Amino acid sequence: MLSSSNRHVLRILPFPAMALLAALIIISCTAKTPPQSSQPQILALWPNPPTPARIALLRTLTDSAEIERPGFFQRLGQIIVGPKKHTILRPQGIAIQDDHRLYVTDLELQGVHVFDLNSHKSSFIDRIEDTFFVSPVGVAVCDKLIAVSDSALKKVFLLKPNGQLERTLQKPGGFERPTGLAFDAQEKLLYVVDTLANEICVFDLSGRLLRRFGSAGQDIGQFNYPTYIFVDKDGRVYVTDSLNFRVQVFNRQGQYLFDIGKLGDASGYFAVPKGIGVDSFGHIYIVDSYFSVVQVYDQQGQFLLDFGGPGKNAGSFQVPAGLTIDSQNRIFICDSYNSRIQIFQYIGSDNE
């Protein structure tokens, strides 16, 4: 039943407006959300036949409208004033919480997208209290907290899920350019790449700096513009040493174990390695931003396959950056200059 205030509004509306409102309500009521298939549609496969497929492209994500399922009043509002979308422009870093809540840093929009694939809701964080993001790069899920690095502000923030500040991490002398972040879930430690300092800083969640390792150079354990980082379940720390054209692997104490790749344009070589992650089978995924491909290696660092390539079509990339992998072995990749997230799935077995 209409309230007295609503009846008054309808009385004073001219007939054409009332007719339009009625039509909009009918359209909104009859509009249906397309049925969701229980089986994801596969858009592309790698490698090409006759070799058995190992990687499948499931979907791309460009804005919040692709995940949201608006209710009646939301649909009505969208018809009247248009949809309110959170559109991805320049995705850089990415992390996933509980296999459904995506956090994506956006350099162009200067903030962090939050996409919930279960609740079909989204939000956008553009500031920390009174401080606006300038160049958010890295993001990591740290239990119930979210870490975000801003390379221009030279700060790393720990946030609550609603975006409220928990604390700001401090490094003696200050960060020079914090970028990649990774969380060691077993030890409850946050690893921060300080790119211009050519070192890795390790913090606990209370904000204490426990240790750091690395220096400028080309030797083992040295870096030249490191960017992204990942810590696997066994405590191995993978650092993309971008301008040394390799990935270096360390133990939790920062002791060198081995490295992957060198400068070149063939399989097993890199131009600008960036995002990195490891799936539940131990496969190592490394983004090469320059060649717009993702290379996959085994646990010993031996090349297995690559997928992607430069372009705008689904499955291609333009300057890809961050990467994350969930417990279902879905691979989420920031396709930066195509303004989207591409979601792949490893479909091989544990011995492949």
C-alpha positions in Angstrom: 0.0 0.0 0.0 1.2 3.5 -0.8 1.9 5.8 2.1 0.1 9.2 2.2 3.3 10.9 1.0 3.6 8.6 -1.9 -0.1 9.1 -2.8 0.6 12.8 -2.8 3.5 12.5 -5.2 1.4 10.5 -7.6 -1.4 13.0 -7.5 0.9 15.9 -8.5 2.7 14.0 -11.3 1.4 14.9 -14.8 -0.2 12.1 -16.7 2.8 11.5 -19.1 5.1 11.1 -16.1 2.8 8.7 -14.4 2.5 6.6 -17.5 6.3 6.6 -17.9 6.7 5.6 -14.2 4.2 2.8 -14.6 5.9 1.5 -17.7 9.3 1.6 -16.0 7.9 -0.4 -13.1 6.4 -3.0 -15.4 9.7 -3.3 -17.3 11.6 -3.6 -14.1 9.3 -6.3 -12.7 9.4 -8.4 -15.8 13.1 -8.1 -16.4 14.9 -11.3 -15.5 18.5 -12.0 -14.7 19.9 -14.3 -17.4 20.2 -17.9 -15.9 23.6 -18.7 -14.6 25.1 -21.9 -15.9 26.6 -24.3 -13.3 29.3 -25.1 -15.8 31.6 -22.2 -16.8 31.9 -21.5 -20.5 35.4 -22.1 -21.9 36.5 -19.3 -24.2 39.9 -20.6 -25.2 42.4 -23.5 -24.5 46.2 -23.9 -24.3 48.2 -25.5 -25.7 46.8 -26.1 -29.1 45.7 -29.5 -30.2 46.7 -32.3 -30.5 48.6 -31.6 -27.2 46.2 -32.1 -24.3 44.8 -28.8 -22.9 46.2 -27.5 -19.6 44.9 -23.9 -19.4 41.3 -22.7 -20.1 40.1 -19.1 -20.3 36.8 -18.9 -18.3 35.8 -15.3 -18.5 36.9 -11.6 -18.5 35.9 -9.0 -16.0 35.8 -5.3 -17.0 33.3 -3.7 -14.6 30.9 -4.4 -11.7 27.9 -4.8 -14.0 29.3 -8.2 -15.1 29.0 -9.6 -11.6 26.1 -7.7 -10.0 22.5 -9.0 -9.9 20.4 -6.0 -9.0 17.1 -6.4 -7.2 13.8 -4.7 -8.1 14.5 -1.2 -6.8 18.1 -1.3 -8.1 16.8 -2.2 -11.6 14.3 0.5 -11.4 16.9 3.0 -10.4 19.2 1.9 -13.2 16.3 2.4 -15.7 15.7 5.9 -14.4 19.2 7.2 -13.8 21.4 4.6 -15.5 23.6 1.9 -13.9 26.3 2.8 -11.4 29.3 0.8 -12.4 32.8 0.3 -11.0 34.8 0.2 -14.3 38.3 -1.2 -14.4 40.7 1.1 -16.2 44.3 0.2 -15.4 44.5 -2.9 -13.2 47.9 -3.4 -11.6 47.8 -5.7 -8.5 45.3 -8.3 -7.6 44.5 -10.6 -4.6 41.6 -12.9 -3.7 40.1 -13.7 -0.3 38.2 -17.0 0.3 38.0 -17.7 -3.4 35.4 -15.1 -4.1 36.3 -11.6 -2.9 38.6 -9.9 -5.4 40.8 -6.8 -4.6 42.2 -5.0 -7.7 44.4 -1.9 -7.6 43.7 0.5 -10.4 46.5 3.1 -11.3 44.2 5.1 -13.5 41.3 5.4 -11.1 43.7 5.7 -8.1 42.0 3.2 -5.9 41.1 -0.4 -5.1 38.2 -2.2 -6.7 36.4 -4.8 -4.5 34.4 -7.4 -6.4 32.5 -10.1 -4.5 31.8 -13.0 -6.9 29.4 -14.7 -4.4 27.2 -11.8 -3.2 27.5 -10.1 -6.7 28.3 -6.7 -5.0 31.2 -4.3 -5.6 32.7 -1.2 -4.1 35.7 1.1 -4.6 38.2 2.4 -2.0 39.8 5.6 -3.1 41.2 6.9 0.2 42.6 6.1 3.6 40.9 8.4 6.0 41.7 11.8 4.6 44.5 10.6 2.3 43.6 9.7 -1.3 45.5 7.0 -3.1 47.8 8.3 -5.8 49.5 5.2 -7.2 48.2 2.0 -5.6 50.2 -1.0 -6.9 50.4 -4.0 -4.6 47.5 -5.7 -2.7 47.5 -8.8 -0.5 45.0 -10.5 1.7 46.5 -10.9 5.3 44.0 -13.1 7.1 41.2 -10.6 7.9 43.2 -7.5 6.8 44.0 -6.2 3.4 47.5 -4.7 2.6 47.8 -2.0 -0.1 51.0 -0.3 -1.3 51.1 3.1 -2.8 54.3 3.7 -4.7 53.8 7.5 -4.9 52.8 8.0 -1.3 55.7 5.6 -0.3 53.4 3.9 2.2 52.0 0.4 2.9 48.6 0.4 4.6 46.8 -2.4 6.5 43.1 -2.1 6.1 40.0 -3.7 7.5 37.7 -5.3 4.9 35.5 -2.2 4.9 38.5 0.0 3.9 39.1 1.5 7.4 42.8 1.9 8.3 44.2 -0.6 10.8 47.8 0.7 10.7 50.5 2.1 8.4 53.7 0.1 8.1 56.9 2.0 8.8 60.4 1.2 7.5 63.4 3.0 9.1 64.3 5.8 6.7 61.0 5.3 4.9 60.1 3.2 1.8 61.6 4.4 -1.5 59.0 2.8 -3.7 56.9 0.0 -2.2 55.2 -2.2 -4.9 54.6 -5.9 -4.7 53.1 -7.5 -1.6 52.8 -11.2 -0.5 51.5 -12.8 2.7 52.9 -15.9 4.3 49.8 -17.4 5.8 51.6 -19.9 7.9 54.0 -17.5 9.6 51.6 -14.5 9.4 54.2 -12.3 7.8 53.8 -9.7 5.1 56.6 -9.3 2.5 57.0 -5.9 0.8 59.0 -5.2 -2.3 60.8 -1.8 -2.1 61.6 -1.5 -5.8 64.0 1.5 -5.7 65.8 0.2 -2.6 66.2 -3.2 -4.3 65.2 -5.0 -1.2 62.5 -7.1 0.4 61.1 -6.1 3.8 59.3 -8.6 6.1 56.8 -7.4 8.7 54.5 -9.0 11.2 50.9 -7.9 11.3 51.6 -5.7 14.3 53.7 -3.6 12.0 57.2 -4.7 13.2 59.9 -4.9 10.6 61.5 -8.3 11.3 64.1 -8.5 8.6 65.0 -7.4 5.1 67.2 -8.8 2.4 68.6 -7.8 -1.0 70.7 -5.0 -2.5 71.3 -3.4 -5.9 73.2 -5.6 -8.4 73.2 -8.6 -10.7 74.7 -11.2 -8.5 72.8 -13.9 -6.6 70.6 -12.3 -4.0 70.8 -8.9 -5.6 68.1 -7.1 -7.5 67.6 -4.6 -10.3 64.1 -3.2 -10.0 62.2 -6.0 -8.3 58.4 -5.6 -8.7 56.2 -8.6 -7.6 56.5 -11.3 -5.0 54.8 -14.5 -3.9 55.2 -16.9 -0.9 54.1 -20.5 -1.4 52.8 -23.0 1.2 56.3 -24.3 1.8 57.7 -20.9 2.5 59.5 -20.3 -0.7 59.7 -16.7 -1.6 59.5 -15.8 -5.4 60.7 -12.3 -6.4 60.4 -11.0 -10.0 63.7 -9.3 -10.5 62.4 -7.4 -13.4 65.4 -5.6 -14.9 67.7 -8.6 -14.2 65.2 -10.5 -16.4 64.7 -13.4 -13.9 62.8 -14.7 -10.9 64.8 -15.4 -7.8 63.6 -17.9 -5.3 64.5 -17.7 -1.5 63.6 -19.4 1.7 61.8 -17.6 4.5 65.1 -16.3 5.9 66.0 -14.7 2.6 68.6 -17.3 1.6 68.9 -17.9 -2.1 67.7 -21.2 -3.5 67.6 -20.9 -7.3 66.5 -18.6 -10.1 64.3 -18.9 -13.3 65.0 -17.3 -16.7 67.3 -14.8 -18.3 67.0 -12.1 -20.9 65.7 -13.4 -24.2 62.7 -13.8 -26.5 62.2 -17.5 -26.4 60.4 -19.9 -24.1 62.1 -19.9 -20.7 63.4 -16.3 -21.2 62.1 -13.0 -20.0 61.9 -9.3 -21.1 60.0 -7.8 -18.2 58.8 -10.4 -15.6 56.1 -9.1 -13.3 53.2 -10.9 -11.6 53.9 -14.3 -10.1 52.0 -17.1 -8.4 52.0 -20.8 -7.6 49.0 -23.2 -7.9 48.2 -26.1 -5.7 50.2 -28.5 -7.9 53.4 -26.4 -7.5 53.3 -24.9 -11.0 54.9 -21.5 -11.1 53.1 -18.8 -13.3 55.1 -15.8 -14.3 53.7 -12.8 -16.3 56.0 -11.3 -18.9 54.6 -7.8 -19.3 56.7 -6.9 -22.4 55.8 -10.0 -24.5 52.2 -10.2 -23.0 52.4 -13.9 -22.2 52.3 -16.0 -19.0 55.0 -18.7 -18.7 54.4 -21.8 -16.6 57.3 -23.7 -14.9 57.5 -26.8 -12.6 58.7 -26.7 -9.0 62.3 -27.1 -10.2 62.0 -24.1 -12.5 61.8 -26.1 -15.8 59.7 -24.5 -18.5 56.4 -26.3 -19.2 54.2 -24.0 -21.5 53.0 -20.5 -22.0 49.7 -18.9 -22.9 48.4 -15.6 -24.0 50.1 -13.3 -26.5 49.8 -9.6 -27.5 46.3 -8.4 -28.6 42.9 -7.3 -27.6 40.9 -10.6 -28.1 39.9 -12.8 -25.2 43.0 -14.7 -24.0 45.4 -12.0 -25.3 47.1 -9.3 -23.3 48.3 -5.8 -23.5 51.0 -5.1 -20.8 49.7 -7.6 -18.2 50.8 -7.0 -14.6 49.6 -8.7 -11.4 48.5 -12.3 -11.0 46.8 -14.3 -8.2 45.7 -17.9 -7.9 42.9 -19.2 -5.7 42.5 -22.7 -4.1 40.5 -23.9 -7.1 43.5 -23.1 -9.4 41.8 -20.3 -11.1 44.3 -17.8 -12.3 43.3 -14.1 -12.2 45.5 -11.8 -14.3 45.5 -8.0 -14.6 45.4 -7.3 -18.3 46.3 -3.6 -17.7 46.1 -1.9 -21.1 43.0 -3.9 -22.1 41.3 -2.6 -18.9 40.2 -6.0 -17.6 40.8 -9.0 -15.5 41.1 -12.3 -17.3 40.2 -15.5 -15.4 41.9 -18.8 -16.4 41.7 -22.3 -15.0 44.4 -25.0 -14.8 42.6 -28.1 -16.1 45.5 -30.6 -16.1 46.4 -33.1 -13.3 49.0 -33.0 -10.6 51.5 -35.0 -12.6 51.4 -32.7 -15.6 
